[in-house]
Amino acid sequence: MGIQFNDETFRNDFTYRNSAAGIARFPFPFPEDDYMYSVNIEPHVPGRPGSVFEHAFDVDEHYVSEMADRARVLADDPLRCQSLPHMTLAGWDLLELIMESKARDYPDLFQLTKNGNRWHWVNKPLGIDDTFTFLDETTLPYGPMEYITRQAQGDFTLQDQREDNLWIEAGMVTSQADWSLDFDIGMSFHEWHAPVPLAGGMGIFDRALKFLLKLQYGAPVRRFNWTMTVDPLLDTSPENYPKWGPTKTTLTPDTVGQRQHLRVELQTLFRLPRSNAIVFPIRCYLISFEDLVTVPKWGRRLHRVLQTLPEELAEYKGFARNREMLVNWLAQYDDGKPTSLGWWPEE
């Protein structure tokens, strides 16, 4: 595989960067020149080689540094990882899913050997070499969900299905876009989506819940979400708002390109086999505006999307204060030419 892992930070001095290859595979979330909420769910099947869709769980150049950042967040706030007692089996399901997927898709980086319930797991990038008994919590340093999500990029929530609803009752959430696991844990599907403007009245969440309740094992699905972040900060949690919220006031026309980042979430959903729970991985990708506009199609399209976005969504996405500044900066990269449908760069 030959992935070269970056040594970078997502706080303080912000040394995060995307290589040229990282820019080329960035999951740009806009297939058209305007945007409105939609269910936009499709099967999570292997995509084109090199893309974020190639494997079930994407591992990229930011892996080692993202895991170090997760460890720092958990050291400061252990409540970013929680699991209600009845969700332990779902945690084991998730551990199995991630281990088997990574060992299959990245055999040079991860290895899993099974001898009955005695499993041997090797994670070469993080220097982990553990033997444990599957379904026996006492043989791991953490619960099964926490153990494996300390080694997997993105956030994870586990939903229990009962009473024709989904309930968020476990999760590892350290790189979220301004929502709190500690606040949401125990909530139903509509309760934890209540803050999203416009979409509820459009019936989007009713349709999404109906679809997800019928999600089948072995048939995962995916969708995109997006927001904006000043500086490449992974941890934009409500708990830490005093640290990152005021940065919106420090953006200037001269620093937009370097500091303003598009934040894209590749959200996937898998039905788990033993618990019948649903796992919701939320993988965050960051790209600065100056890197994004190196792809002409993306520069044109982002300018048009931000220009026409409803005000309620600009507020919810976190950039209403600086919207005019962002649109004006992007205007220099919009030559008025038509763009092709889809989010891939022009061939």
C-alpha positions as CSV (number, residue, x, y, z in Angstrom):
1,M,0.0,0.0,0.0
2,G,2.9,2.3,0.8
3,I,1.0,5.1,2.7
4,Q,3.3,7.8,4.0
5,F,1.9,9.0,7.3
6,N,2.1,12.6,8.1
7,D,3.5,13.9,11.4
8,E,1.1,16.8,11.9
9,T,-1.1,18.6,14.5
10,F,-4.8,19.6,14.5
11,R,-4.4,22.2,17.2
12,N,-2.1,25.0,18.5
13,D,0.4,25.3,15.6
14,F,-1.8,23.5,13.1
15,T,0.8,21.7,10.9
16,Y,-2.0,19.6,9.2
17,R,-1.5,19.4,5.5
18,N,-2.8,17.5,2.5
19,S,-0.3,16.2,0.0
20,A,-1.0,16.5,-3.8
21,A,-2.3,12.9,-3.7
22,G,-4.5,13.8,-0.6
23,I,-6.0,16.7,-2.5
24,A,-6.7,14.6,-5.6
25,R,-8.7,12.0,-3.5
26,F,-10.6,14.6,-1.3
27,P,-14.3,13.8,-1.2
28,F,-15.7,17.0,-2.5
29,P,-19.4,16.8,-1.5
30,F,-21.2,18.9,-4.2
31,P,-22.4,17.2,-7.3
32,E,-24.2,20.3,-8.6
33,D,-23.8,24.1,-8.4
34,D,-26.3,24.5,-5.6
35,Y,-27.1,22.6,-2.4
36,M,-30.1,21.6,-0.3
37,Y,-30.5,18.8,2.2
38,S,-31.5,15.4,0.9
39,V,-31.3,11.8,2.1
40,N,-28.6,11.3,-0.6
41,I,-27.9,7.7,0.5
42,E,-26.3,5.2,-1.8
43,P,-24.8,1.6,-1.3
44,H,-21.4,1.6,0.4
45,V,-19.7,-0.5,-2.2
46,P,-16.1,-0.4,-3.3
47,G,-15.4,2.6,-5.5
48,R,-12.7,3.7,-7.9
49,P,-9.1,2.7,-6.8
50,G,-7.4,5.3,-4.7
51,S,-10.6,7.1,-3.7
52,V,-12.1,7.3,-0.2
53,F,-14.7,4.7,-1.4
54,E,-12.1,2.0,-2.3
55,H,-12.4,0.3,1.0
56,A,-15.0,-0.1,3.8
57,F,-12.8,2.0,6.2
58,D,-10.5,4.5,4.6
59,V,-7.0,4.8,5.9
60,D,-5.0,7.7,4.6
61,E,-1.9,9.9,5.3
62,H,-3.5,11.5,8.4
63,Y,-4.1,8.2,10.2
64,V,-1.3,8.2,12.8
65,S,-1.7,11.9,13.7
66,E,-5.5,11.6,13.9
67,M,-5.2,8.8,16.4
68,A,-2.7,10.8,18.5
69,D,-5.2,13.7,18.5
70,R,-8.0,11.3,19.6
71,A,-5.8,10.1,22.5
72,R,-5.3,13.7,23.6
73,V,-9.0,14.5,23.6
74,L,-9.8,11.4,25.6
75,A,-7.2,12.2,28.2
76,D,-8.8,15.6,28.7
77,D,-12.4,14.4,28.5
78,P,-13.1,10.6,28.9
79,L,-16.9,11.2,28.4
80,R,-16.2,11.5,24.6
81,C,-16.4,7.7,24.7
82,Q,-19.5,6.2,26.3
83,S,-21.3,2.9,26.0
84,L,-24.4,1.9,27.9
85,P,-24.1,-1.6,29.4
86,H,-26.5,-3.3,27.0
87,M,-24.3,-2.1,24.0
88,T,-21.3,-4.2,24.8
89,L,-22.2,-6.9,22.3
90,A,-22.5,-4.2,19.6
91,G,-19.0,-3.1,20.5
92,W,-17.7,-6.5,19.8
93,D,-19.6,-6.6,16.5
94,L,-17.9,-3.3,15.6
95,L,-14.4,-4.5,16.7
96,E,-14.9,-7.5,14.4
97,L,-16.1,-5.4,11.5
98,I,-13.2,-3.0,11.6
99,M,-10.5,-5.6,12.2
100,E,-11.6,-7.9,9.4
101,S,-12.1,-5.0,7.0
102,K,-8.7,-3.4,7.7
103,A,-6.8,-6.8,7.7
104,R,-8.4,-7.6,4.3
105,D,-8.0,-4.1,2.7
106,Y,-4.6,-3.1,4.1
107,P,-2.7,-6.4,4.7
108,D,0.7,-4.6,4.9
109,L,-0.6,-2.4,7.8
110,F,-3.0,-4.6,9.8
111,Q,-3.1,-8.3,10.5
112,L,-5.8,-10.5,12.2
113,T,-5.3,-14.1,13.1
114,K,-8.1,-16.2,14.7
115,N,-7.7,-19.4,16.6
116,G,-11.3,-20.0,17.7
117,N,-12.1,-17.1,20.1
118,R,-8.4,-16.4,20.6
119,W,-7.5,-13.5,18.3
120,H,-4.2,-11.9,17.5
121,W,-4.3,-8.3,16.2
122,V,-1.4,-6.4,14.8
123,N,-1.6,-2.7,14.0
124,K,1.7,-1.7,12.5
125,P,1.3,2.0,12.1
126,L,0.4,2.4,15.8
127,G,2.8,-0.3,17.1
128,I,0.0,-2.5,18.6
129,D,0.4,-6.2,18.9
130,D,-2.3,-7.8,21.1
131,T,-3.8,-11.2,21.7
132,F,-7.2,-11.4,23.3
133,T,-10.3,-13.6,23.7
134,F,-13.2,-12.5,21.6
135,L,-16.3,-11.6,23.7
136,D,-14.1,-11.5,26.9
137,E,-13.7,-7.8,28.0
138,T,-11.1,-8.7,30.6
139,T,-8.6,-9.6,27.9
140,L,-8.6,-6.0,26.4
141,P,-7.2,-2.8,27.9
142,Y,-10.5,-1.0,27.1
143,G,-14.1,-2.1,26.2
144,P,-14.3,-3.5,22.7
145,M,-15.8,-0.4,21.1
146,E,-13.2,1.9,22.7
147,Y,-10.3,-0.4,22.0
148,I,-11.0,-0.5,18.2
149,T,-12.1,3.1,17.8
150,R,-8.9,4.4,19.3
151,Q,-7.5,2.8,16.1
152,A,-10.0,4.0,13.5
153,Q,-10.3,7.4,11.9
154,G,-13.5,9.3,12.3
155,D,-16.3,9.2,15.0
156,F,-18.6,6.3,15.7
157,T,-22.0,6.0,17.2
158,L,-23.9,2.8,17.9
159,Q,-27.7,2.8,17.6
160,D,-29.9,0.3,19.3
161,Q,-33.1,-0.6,17.3
162,R,-36.3,-1.0,19.3
163,E,-39.9,0.5,19.3
164,D,-39.6,1.2,15.6
165,N,-36.9,3.7,16.3
166,L,-33.1,4.1,16.7
167,W,-31.5,5.2,19.9
168,I,-27.9,6.5,20.2
169,E,-26.5,4.6,23.1
170,A,-22.8,4.2,22.6
171,G,-20.1,6.2,20.8
172,M,-16.6,7.4,20.3
173,V,-16.9,11.1,19.3
174,T,-13.7,13.3,19.3
175,S,-13.8,15.0,15.9
176,Q,-17.4,16.1,15.7
177,A,-18.9,19.2,14.0
178,D,-20.5,21.0,17.0
179,W,-22.6,18.2,18.6
180,S,-22.1,16.4,21.9
181,L,-22.2,12.6,22.6
182,D,-22.6,13.3,26.3
183,F,-25.8,15.4,25.5
184,D,-27.2,13.1,22.8
185,I,-26.6,9.7,24.4
186,G,-30.0,8.0,25.0
187,M,-31.9,10.1,22.5
188,S,-34.1,8.8,19.7
189,F,-33.4,9.4,16.0
190,H,-35.6,12.5,15.7
191,E,-34.4,13.9,19.0
192,W,-30.7,14.0,18.1
193,H,-31.5,15.5,14.7
194,A,-33.8,18.2,16.0
195,P,-31.3,21.0,15.7
196,V,-31.0,20.7,11.9
197,P,-32.9,23.5,10.2
198,L,-35.3,23.0,7.2
199,A,-34.8,19.2,6.9
200,G,-37.3,18.2,9.5
201,G,-40.1,20.1,7.7
202,M,-39.1,18.6,4.4
203,G,-39.7,15.1,5.8
204,I,-36.1,14.0,5.2
205,F,-35.6,12.5,8.7
206,D,-38.9,10.5,8.5
207,R,-37.8,9.0,5.2
208,A,-34.2,8.4,6.5
209,L,-35.5,6.6,9.6
210,K,-37.9,4.4,7.6
211,F,-35.0,3.4,5.4
212,L,-32.5,2.7,8.2
213,L,-34.9,0.5,10.1
214,K,-34.8,-1.8,7.1
215,L,-31.0,-1.7,6.7
216,Q,-29.8,-5.2,6.1
217,Y,-26.6,-6.9,7.3
218,G,-24.0,-7.0,4.6
219,A,-25.6,-4.1,2.7
220,P,-24.0,-0.9,4.2
221,V,-24.8,2.5,2.8
222,R,-23.1,5.9,2.8
223,R,-23.8,9.6,2.3
224,F,-22.0,13.0,2.6
225,N,-22.4,15.9,5.0
226,W,-20.3,19.0,5.2
227,T,-19.6,22.2,7.2
228,M,-16.9,24.8,7.6
229,T,-14.0,25.2,10.0
230,V,-11.6,28.0,10.6
231,D,-8.2,26.2,10.9
232,P,-7.8,22.4,10.5
233,L,-9.3,21.6,13.9
234,L,-10.8,18.1,14.3
235,D,-12.3,18.7,17.7
236,T,-15.1,21.3,17.2
237,S,-17.2,20.1,20.1
238,P,-19.7,22.2,22.1
239,E,-17.6,21.3,25.2
240,N,-14.6,23.2,23.6
241,Y,-16.5,26.0,21.9
242,P,-14.7,28.7,23.8
243,K,-11.5,27.5,22.2
244,W,-12.6,27.4,18.6
245,G,-15.8,29.5,18.3
246,P,-14.0,32.9,18.5
247,T,-11.6,32.0,15.7
248,K,-14.4,32.9,13.2
249,T,-13.9,36.5,14.3
250,T,-10.2,36.4,13.4
251,L,-10.5,35.5,9.7
252,T,-9.4,38.2,7.2
253,P,-9.5,38.4,3.4
254,D,-5.8,37.8,3.4
255,T,-6.0,34.6,5.5
256,V,-9.1,33.0,3.9
257,G,-7.1,30.7,1.6
258,Q,-4.9,29.3,4.3
259,R,-7.2,29.2,7.3
260,Q,-10.7,28.5,6.0
261,H,-11.3,24.8,5.6
262,L,-14.1,22.8,4.0
263,R,-15.0,20.0,6.4
264,V,-16.6,16.9,4.8
265,E,-18.0,13.9,6.5
266,L,-18.2,10.6,4.8
267,Q,-21.0,8.9,6.8
268,T,-21.5,5.2,6.5
269,L,-24.0,2.9,8.2
270,F,-23.6,-0.9,8.8
271,R,-26.0,-3.3,10.3
272,L,-24.2,-5.5,12.9
273,P,-24.8,-9.3,13.0
274,R,-25.1,-10.3,16.7
275,S,-26.6,-7.2,18.3
276,N,-28.7,-6.1,15.4
277,A,-27.5,-2.6,16.2
278,I,-26.4,-0.1,13.5
279,V,-23.0,1.5,13.6
280,F,-22.7,5.0,12.2
281,P,-19.1,5.9,11.3
282,I,-18.5,9.6,10.6
283,R,-15.2,10.1,8.9
284,C,-14.0,13.8,8.8
285,Y,-11.9,15.2,5.9
286,L,-10.4,18.7,5.9
287,I,-9.2,20.8,3.0
288,S,-8.1,24.4,3.0
289,F,-9.6,26.8,0.4
290,E,-6.2,27.4,-1.2
291,D,-5.8,23.6,-1.7
292,L,-9.4,23.2,-2.9
293,V,-9.2,25.8,-5.7
294,T,-6.3,23.9,-7.2
295,V,-9.0,21.8,-8.7
296,P,-10.8,24.4,-11.0
297,K,-14.2,22.6,-11.0
298,W,-14.3,22.6,-7.2
299,G,-13.3,26.3,-7.0
300,R,-16.1,27.3,-9.4
301,R,-18.7,25.1,-7.7
302,L,-18.0,26.0,-4.1
303,H,-18.3,29.7,-5.0
304,R,-21.8,29.0,-6.5
305,V,-22.9,26.8,-3.7
306,L,-22.0,29.3,-1.0
307,Q,-23.5,32.2,-3.0
308,T,-26.9,30.5,-3.2
309,L,-27.2,28.6,0.0
310,P,-30.2,29.5,2.2
311,E,-29.3,31.7,5.1
312,E,-30.5,29.2,7.7
313,L,-28.1,26.6,6.3
314,A,-25.2,29.1,6.2
315,E,-25.9,29.7,9.9
316,Y,-26.1,26.0,10.7
317,K,-23.0,25.2,8.8
318,G,-21.1,27.7,10.8
319,F,-20.0,30.4,8.4
320,A,-22.8,32.9,8.2
321,R,-20.6,35.6,9.8
322,N,-17.9,35.3,7.2
323,R,-20.1,34.3,4.2
324,E,-19.5,37.4,2.2
325,M,-15.8,37.2,2.7
326,L,-15.7,33.6,1.6
327,V,-17.8,34.2,-1.5
328,N,-15.7,37.2,-2.5
329,W,-12.5,35.2,-2.1
330,L,-13.8,32.3,-4.1
331,A,-15.1,34.6,-6.9
332,Q,-11.6,35.0,-8.3
333,Y,-11.7,31.3,-9.1
334,D,-15.1,31.2,-10.8
335,D,-14.7,32.1,-14.5
336,G,-18.3,31.4,-15.2
337,K,-17.7,28.2,-17.2
338,P,-20.1,25.4,-16.9
339,T,-19.3,22.5,-14.5
340,S,-20.0,18.8,-15.1
341,L,-22.4,16.9,-12.9
342,G,-20.8,14.9,-10.1
343,W,-18.0,15.7,-7.7
344,W,-15.0,14.1,-9.4
345,P,-12.5,16.6,-10.9
346,E,-13.0,17.1,-14.7
347,E,-11.4,14.3,-16.6
